[in-house]
Amino acid sequence: MNRHITCFTTAAGAMALSFSAHAADVQSVKLGLAAPMTGAQAQYGADFASGVQLAIDDFNSTRPKVDGKETKFVLEALDDQADPKAGTVVAQKLVDDGIKGMLGHFNSGVTIPASAVYSRAGIPQISTATAPAYTRQGFKTTFRMMTSDTQQGSVMGRYVVETLQAKRVALIDDRTAYGQGLAEQFEAAVKAAGGTIVDRQFTSDKAVDFRGILTVIKSKHPDLIYYAGADAQSAPMLKQARSLAIKSTFASGEMSKTEAFIKIAGPAAEGAIVSLAGLPLDKMPGGPGFTRRYKAKFGSEPTTYAPYTYDGAMAMMQAMQKANSSDPAAYLPVLAKTDMKGVTSEHFAYDRYGDLRDAIITVYKCENGQWTPATVLGSK
């Protein structure tokens, strides 16, 4: 007996088969991210991650091709707790999980030890770390999303002496890689501009009481107190300084340009000065468009670091696309030659160390409970 078997496919079935075939042709390329997602600096981690995720979503929407295949970038984000030991553990896990590129870490003190893990694996790393040492280790895999402390500390040191006319300066840092590096560059610039460091004090990034070092500083009668560290310390430090009737101008490094600083310091924040890498968001080349997309995705205004992490992620994905390869060894030299128009800069480009070629620093002043741009300083 002959059996006749009739085979047919419905339109819906054909579409499903077509979709499955297309999905099979799309490769996933994993990018790593690490930042503090818990603890006192969790706000920075969330800020960092939001910019990266928006960049990935925007880039994926263009249906990019890498390795000759349509590619979807995916993100593995881990909490490094702003802790160097946890950071190296996280770094090794991301490497073991097969990431093709690393975005992070956030803190210099975590980024520097973790960078050795990525370097050994040959994986390019783009970080918000600002400590000069990060890109001076001899690794070919280290790149920045923001200006270094060499750039920021030097322009701020000159600014307080030459523009603010603060000749007698007291300096405090939190002994982290970030704080110490910024303080060293700031001190050198103050002295080069003709100013004097009348006192140099140290604290930690876990401290809450600063009255002892502030009492010593008060006796030196400085024109300005400069703190190199984060707002978890700088805001209560300023509040305590005012309670001790210290009238000196208070200036702080870039990690204090947050609303949290004003909230914690209260009325004492009035007149405080902070510096931040880059232009104000509304003055950035891609600022308006970035703001619209960010608000549409997250339902809130962009925060401080998101534009920079967006550019860092875009630089990495574009390098893979141009190299037509997700192999770190193949796209690394393309990344090193990056010169793109980003959200934060018309020329987001690297020098031979992996530092950004051009640096712009904006100085903000607290006026009527709001951060107001006071001036823009350039560094080449």
QUIPE-V507704 format. One record per residue. PHI is phi in whole degrees, -180 to 180 (none if undefined). PSI is psi in whole degrees, -180 to 180 (999 if undefined). D_CENTER is the distance of its C-alpha to the mean C-alpha in whole Angstrom. Layout:
phi->{PHI & PHI}
psi->{PSI & PSI}
d_center->{D_CENTER & D_CENTER}
This chain:
phi->{none & -87 & -112 & -108 & -108 & -99 & -115 & -142 & -129 & -74 & -61 & -64 & -65 & -64 & -65 & -65 & -65 & -64 & -64 & -63 & -65 & -66 & -61 & -68 & -83 & -91 & -93 & -103 & -118 & -92 & -108 & -98 & -143 & -143 & -167 & -72 & -103 & -133 & 87 & -64 & -106 & -60 & -62 & -70 & -63 & -64 & -61 & -58 & -65 & -64 & -66 & -64 & -64 & -64 & -62 & -62 & -63 & -63 & -69 & -62 & -66 & -86 & 52 & -68 & -114 & -138 & 59 & 75 & -126 & -62 & -127 & -118 & -84 & -125 & -119 & -112 & -109 & -127 & -90 & -96 & 62 & 57 & -121 & -58 & -67 & -64 & -63 & -71 & -66 & -61 & -59 & -66 & -64 & -64 & -62 & -64 & -81 & 88 & -66 & -103 & -163 & -120 & -115 & 128 & -88 & -84 & -83 & -61 & -65 & -92 & -61 & -63 & -66 & -68 & -62 & -67 & -66 & -69 & -63 & -61 & -87 & 74 & -97 & -60 & -130 & -119 & -128 & -86 & -55 & -112 & -62 & -55 & -62 & -56 & -99 & -115 & -91 & 89 & -82 & -89 & -101 & -100 & -139 & -113 & -104 & -134 & -66 & -90 & -67 & -60 & -75 & -72 & -62 & -69 & -71 & -72 & -61 & -66 & -63 & -68 & -83 & -82 & -99 & -82 & 59 & -89 & -87 & -111 & -123 & -102 & -127 & -130 & -136 & -95 & 67 & -78 & -60 & -64 & -62 & -66 & -63 & -64 & -62 & -64 & -69 & -64 & -60 & -62 & -72 & -61 & -66 & -65 & -86 & 99 & -87 & -127 & -88 & -82 & -161 & -129 & -121 & -132 & -138 & -136 & -81 & -117 & -70 & -130 & -118 & -120 & -63 & -63 & -71 & -69 & -64 & -64 & -62 & -56 & -70 & -92 & 53 & -76 & -77 & -149 & -111 & -113 & -112 & -104 & 172 & -98 & -70 & -61 & -106 & -66 & -67 & -67 & -62 & -64 & -60 & -69 & -62 & -69 & -68 & -93 & 63 & -86 & -93 & -57 & -63 & -111 & -128 & -144 & -73 & -61 & -75 & -102 & -83 & -137 & -68 & -61 & -58 & -65 & -65 & -71 & -74 & 65 & -58 & -63 & -68 & -57 & 89 & -67 & -122 & -133 & -117 & -143 & -62 & 87 & -86 & -58 & -54 & -72 & -103 & -68 & -53 & -107 & -59 & -60 & -65 & -62 & -61 & -62 & -68 & -64 & -64 & -66 & -83 & -106 & 72 & -149 & -72 & -60 & -106 & -57 & -95 & -55 & -62 & -75 & -70 & -61 & -64 & -62 & -65 & -62 & -60 & -68 & -69 & -65 & -63 & -64 & -64 & -66 & -79 & 53 & -158 & -95 & -71 & -51 & -65 & -82 & -93 & -55 & -65 & -71 & -60 & -62 & -96 & -53 & -151 & -125 & -85 & -110 & -67 & -89 & -154 & -69 & -133 & -79 & -143 & -109 & -91 & -69 & -93 & 100 & -84 & -68 & -62 & -109 & -129 & -124 & -119 & -104 & -99 & -112 & -128 & -80 & -133 & 56 & 76 & -135 & -81 & -118 & -59 & -97 & -164 & -116 & -113 & -110 & -142 & -114}
psi->{129 & 138 & 130 & 120 & 122 & 130 & 129 & 158 & 130 & 164 & -41 & -40 & -38 & -41 & -40 & -42 & -40 & -43 & -42 & -40 & -40 & -44 & -36 & -25 & -12 & 120 & 152 & 133 & 122 & 129 & 144 & 152 & 138 & 136 & 169 & 114 & -10 & 166 & -167 & -23 & 18 & -32 & -34 & -40 & -43 & -41 & -48 & -52 & -34 & -40 & -41 & -45 & -39 & -40 & -44 & -44 & -44 & -44 & -41 & -31 & -18 & -2 & 60 & 155 & 130 & 141 & 27 & 9 & 150 & 137 & 140 & 121 & 135 & 156 & 133 & 110 & 129 & 154 & 117 & -1 & 15 & 30 & 126 & -41 & -45 & -34 & -41 & -33 & -45 & -43 & -45 & -37 & -43 & -41 & -46 & -29 & -2 & 28 & 151 & -12 & 154 & 130 & 108 & 177 & -177 & -52 & 142 & -42 & -23 & -40 & -44 & -53 & -35 & -29 & -28 & -33 & -46 & -37 & -44 & -33 & -6 & 22 & 122 & 141 & 128 & 121 & 159 & 1 & 137 & -9 & 131 & -35 & -25 & -45 & 13 & 24 & -5 & 6 & 143 & -3 & 1 & 128 & 160 & 159 & -18 & 173 & 158 & 167 & -26 & -42 & -48 & -46 & -39 & -44 & -34 & -36 & -45 & -39 & -46 & -31 & -49 & -35 & -47 & -10 & 33 & 100 & -28 & 113 & 133 & 141 & 132 & 138 & 164 & 9 & 7 & 167 & -38 & -56 & -44 & -43 & -44 & -43 & -41 & -42 & -39 & -46 & -45 & -40 & -37 & -47 & -40 & -29 & -1 & 7 & 174 & 134 & 106 & -19 & 145 & 116 & 162 & 148 & -157 & 167 & 10 & -5 & 153 & -18 & 120 & 11 & -34 & -52 & -30 & -35 & -41 & -45 & -40 & -36 & -16 & -6 & 57 & 154 & -29 & 142 & 126 & 125 & 127 & 101 & -167 & 167 & -16 & -27 & -40 & -36 & -52 & -29 & -46 & -42 & -42 & -34 & -42 & -33 & -23 & 9 & 34 & 118 & -3 & 148 & 139 & 126 & 150 & 162 & 177 & -27 & 2 & 1 & 69 & 160 & -25 & -37 & -49 & -40 & -44 & -46 & -26 & -144 & -25 & -21 & -23 & 126 & -8 & 151 & 135 & 158 & 148 & 136 & 140 & 180 & 162 & 149 & -43 & -11 & -7 & 147 & -41 & 17 & -52 & -46 & -40 & -43 & -43 & -46 & -38 & -47 & -37 & -36 & -45 & -12 & 21 & 168 & 148 & 150 & -178 & -50 & -14 & -42 & -34 & -40 & -31 & -49 & -39 & -44 & -42 & -41 & -41 & -46 & -38 & -36 & -42 & -42 & -44 & -37 & -12 & 41 & 138 & 3 & 118 & -39 & -30 & -39 & -13 & -49 & -28 & -42 & -42 & -25 & 11 & 133 & 90 & 159 & 115 & -174 & -43 & -19 & 147 & -29 & 84 & 99 & 155 & 150 & -170 & -15 & -18 & 6 & 154 & 137 & -49 & 144 & 135 & 131 & 129 & 133 & 127 & 149 & 139 & 116 & 122 & 39 & 16 & 148 & 123 & 127 & 126 & -42 & 161 & 128 & 140 & 150 & 134 & 999}
d_center->{75 & 73 & 70 & 68 & 64 & 62 & 58 & 57 & 53 & 52 & 50 & 47 & 48 & 47 & 44 & 43 & 44 & 42 & 39 & 39 & 39 & 36 & 34 & 35 & 34 & 31 & 28 & 25 & 22 & 20 & 16 & 15 & 12 & 11 & 10 & 12 & 14 & 17 & 18 & 16 & 13 & 13 & 12 & 9 & 9 & 11 & 9 & 7 & 10 & 12 & 10 & 11 & 14 & 15 & 14 & 17 & 19 & 19 & 20 & 22 & 24 & 25 & 27 & 25 & 28 & 26 & 29 & 32 & 31 & 29 & 26 & 24 & 20 & 20 & 17 & 18 & 15 & 16 & 15 & 14 & 15 & 13 & 16 & 17 & 20 & 19 & 16 & 18 & 20 & 18 & 17 & 21 & 21 & 19 & 21 & 24 & 23 & 23 & 20 & 20 & 16 & 13 & 9 & 8 & 8 & 6 & 8 & 10 & 13 & 13 & 11 & 14 & 17 & 15 & 15 & 19 & 19 & 18 & 19 & 23 & 22 & 22 & 19 & 16 & 12 & 9 & 6 & 3 & 6 & 8 & 12 & 14 & 16 & 13 & 14 & 18 & 19 & 21 & 19 & 19 & 17 & 14 & 11 & 8 & 6 & 6 & 9 & 10 & 12 & 15 & 15 & 14 & 16 & 19 & 19 & 19 & 22 & 24 & 23 & 24 & 27 & 28 & 27 & 28 & 30 & 29 & 31 & 31 & 28 & 27 & 24 & 22 & 19 & 18 & 19 & 16 & 14 & 12 & 15 & 17 & 16 & 15 & 18 & 20 & 19 & 20 & 23 & 24 & 23 & 25 & 28 & 28 & 29 & 32 & 30 & 31 & 29 & 31 & 30 & 27 & 26 & 24 & 23 & 21 & 18 & 21 & 23 & 25 & 27 & 27 & 31 & 32 & 29 & 30 & 33 & 33 & 31 & 33 & 36 & 35 & 35 & 31 & 31 & 27 & 25 & 21 & 19 & 16 & 14 & 13 & 15 & 17 & 19 & 19 & 20 & 23 & 24 & 24 & 27 & 29 & 29 & 30 & 33 & 34 & 35 & 32 & 32 & 30 & 27 & 23 & 20 & 17 & 13 & 10 & 10 & 13 & 13 & 14 & 17 & 18 & 18 & 21 & 22 & 23 & 24 & 26 & 28 & 27 & 24 & 26 & 26 & 22 & 20 & 16 & 14 & 11 & 9 & 11 & 14 & 15 & 15 & 18 & 18 & 16 & 18 & 17 & 16 & 20 & 20 & 16 & 17 & 21 & 20 & 17 & 20 & 22 & 20 & 19 & 22 & 19 & 17 & 14 & 11 & 9 & 5 & 8 & 9 & 6 & 6 & 10 & 10 & 9 & 11 & 14 & 14 & 15 & 17 & 19 & 19 & 21 & 23 & 24 & 25 & 27 & 26 & 23 & 25 & 22 & 24 & 25 & 22 & 20 & 22 & 22 & 18 & 18 & 20 & 18 & 19 & 18 & 18 & 15 & 14 & 12 & 15 & 18 & 17 & 14 & 16 & 16 & 18 & 20 & 17 & 14 & 13 & 13 & 16 & 16 & 14 & 14 & 14 & 15 & 17 & 18 & 21 & 22 & 26 & 28 & 25 & 22 & 19 & 21 & 20 & 22 & 21 & 19 & 19 & 19 & 18 & 19}
